[in-house]
Amino acid sequence: MRDETQAYAERLRQAGVKVQSHVLPGKAGWIPENKVAGTDWSPQEHKLVDLFSDFFRQAGAKAIAA
């Protein structure tokens, strides 16, 4: 779905919508459902946390106590 989402982001840009897009490192393709829990996601984990944190910070979300 990478190609499809990149094409969608490009159409949004062409329509004047501000877009952030990122291609994450690591696994490619679909991971069978029974192997998701056993998959090492550490290469993507920190990058995903940072991207989501930045997105919500820019959107004005307030931090909550853990």
C-alpha positions as CSV (number, residue, x, y, z in Angstrom):
1,M,0.0,0.0,0.0
2,R,3.0,2.3,0.0
3,D,2.6,3.3,-3.6
4,E,-1.1,4.0,-3.2
5,T,-0.6,6.2,-0.1
6,Q,2.2,8.1,-1.8
7,A,0.0,8.7,-4.8
8,Y,-2.8,9.9,-2.5
9,A,-0.4,12.2,-0.7
10,E,0.7,13.7,-4.0
11,R,-2.9,14.3,-5.1
12,L,-3.5,16.1,-1.8
13,R,-0.4,18.3,-2.3
14,Q,-1.6,19.2,-5.8
15,A,-4.9,20.2,-4.3
16,G,-3.1,22.6,-1.9
17,V,-3.3,20.4,1.2
18,K,-0.3,20.4,3.5
19,V,1.0,16.8,3.7
20,Q,3.6,15.0,5.7
21,S,4.7,11.6,4.4
22,H,7.2,9.1,5.6
23,V,8.5,5.8,4.4
24,L,9.3,3.6,7.4
25,P,12.3,1.3,7.4
26,G,12.0,-2.4,7.7
27,K,9.4,-5.0,6.8
28,A,7.8,-5.0,3.4
29,G,4.6,-6.7,2.3
30,W,1.9,-8.3,4.4
31,I,2.8,-10.1,7.5
32,P,0.7,-13.2,8.2
33,E,-1.6,-12.6,11.2
34,N,-0.2,-15.5,13.1
35,K,3.3,-14.0,12.9
36,V,2.7,-10.4,13.9
37,A,3.3,-11.0,17.6
38,G,6.6,-12.8,16.9
39,T,7.9,-10.1,14.6
40,D,10.7,-7.8,15.8
41,W,9.2,-4.3,15.4
42,S,12.1,-2.5,17.1
43,P,13.5,-0.9,13.9
44,Q,10.2,0.8,13.3
45,E,9.1,1.4,16.9
46,H,11.1,4.5,17.8
47,K,10.5,6.1,14.4
48,L,6.7,5.5,14.7
49,V,6.6,6.9,18.2
50,D,8.5,10.0,17.1
51,L,6.3,10.6,14.0
52,F,3.1,10.2,15.9
53,S,4.3,12.4,18.8
54,D,5.4,15.1,16.4
55,F,2.0,14.9,14.5
56,F,0.0,15.3,17.7
57,R,2.2,18.0,19.1
58,Q,1.8,20.0,15.8
59,A,-1.9,19.4,16.0
60,G,-2.0,21.1,19.4
61,A,-2.6,18.0,21.5
62,K,-1.9,18.4,25.2
63,A,0.3,15.8,27.0
64,I,-1.4,13.7,29.6
65,A,0.0,12.1,32.7
66,A,0.9,8.5,32.3
